[in-house]
Amino acid sequence: EIVMTQSPVTLSVSPGERATLSCRASQSVSKNLAWYKQRPGQAPSLLIFGASTRATGIPARFSGGGSGTEFTLTISSLESEDFAVYYCQQYNNWPRTFGQGTKVEMK
Amino acid sequence: EVQLLESGGGLVQPGGSLRLSCVASGFPFSSYSMNWVRQAQGKVLQWVSGIGDTGNSKHYTDSVRGRFTVSRDNSRATLYLQMNSLRVDDTAVYFCVRAGSGFYEYWGPGTLVTVSS
């Protein structure tokens, strides 16, 4: 199965600052990569699919990039509701697999 | 508005069984693949099982294959997960998820399954 590795594990950022999260796949997943956000006690919600396409209703401060094995999620200017755990997921191969998550916390 | 609502979770002893249900609304259920994804406390997300729109295509992660069975009733807009021979490491919140083209567009709030003696 494809192993997804996210870095860093924790990212400490101040509101208004930029955050860049990384996701690496153990083999190429083309652009079949999604990002999700999860706040405590809630279900995950889709942010990005196709590596760079924002899901419906997702603000423009979220952007995704990359292809093959290296991907990034950038939040251009953090707002209070953006402090959460972020997961990447590949859907190029079965089984679909998730990264272990990056926690974005307030500095 | 897309809504997914899981039920059927609870406390069960190792070796026991549970059936999870997920009632969908707000979209044409029979047109979408559906999945179950689980998350143990403080752990990462794990895809468990998926079923195609007609129910003819089913997939399972290795650790549940042969123990879990996914099914759907399109007339009732309901997804099911029959879980047999439950183990302690099956303890998790189970999410019902509507799939896009492999990614997970909409998630239910989840139902907690606890396997413990």
Chai-1 contact restraints between the chains, C-beta under 6 A:
chainA,res_idxA,chainB,res_idxB,connection_type,confidence,min_distance_angstrom,max_distance_angstrom,comment,restraint_id
A,A34,B,F103,contact,1.0,0.0,6.0,A-B,restraint_1
A,A43,B,F95,contact,1.0,0.0,6.0,A-B,restraint_2
A,A43,B,W107,contact,1.0,0.0,6.0,A-B,restraint_3
A,A43,B,P109,contact,1.0,0.0,6.0,A-B,restraint_4
A,A43,B,G110,contact,1.0,0.0,6.0,A-B,restraint_5
A,P44,B,W107,contact,1.0,0.0,6.0,A-B,restraint_6
A,L46,B,E105,contact,1.0,0.0,6.0,A-B,restraint_7
A,F49,B,F103,contact,1.0,0.0,6.0,A-B,restraint_8
A,Y87,B,L45,contact,1.0,0.0,6.0,A-B,restraint_9
A,Y91,B,G102,contact,1.0,0.0,6.0,A-B,restraint_10
A,Y91,B,F103,contact,1.0,0.0,6.0,A-B,restraint_11
A,W94,B,H59,contact,1.0,0.0,6.0,A-B,restraint_12
A,P95,B,W47,contact,1.0,0.0,6.0,A-B,restraint_13
A,P95,B,T61,contact,1.0,0.0,6.0,A-B,restraint_14
A,R96,B,W47,contact,1.0,0.0,6.0,A-B,restraint_15
A,F98,B,V44,contact,1.0,0.0,6.0,A-B,restraint_16
A,F98,B,L45,contact,1.0,0.0,6.0,A-B,restraint_17
A,Q100,B,V44,contact,1.0,0.0,6.0,A-B,restraint_18
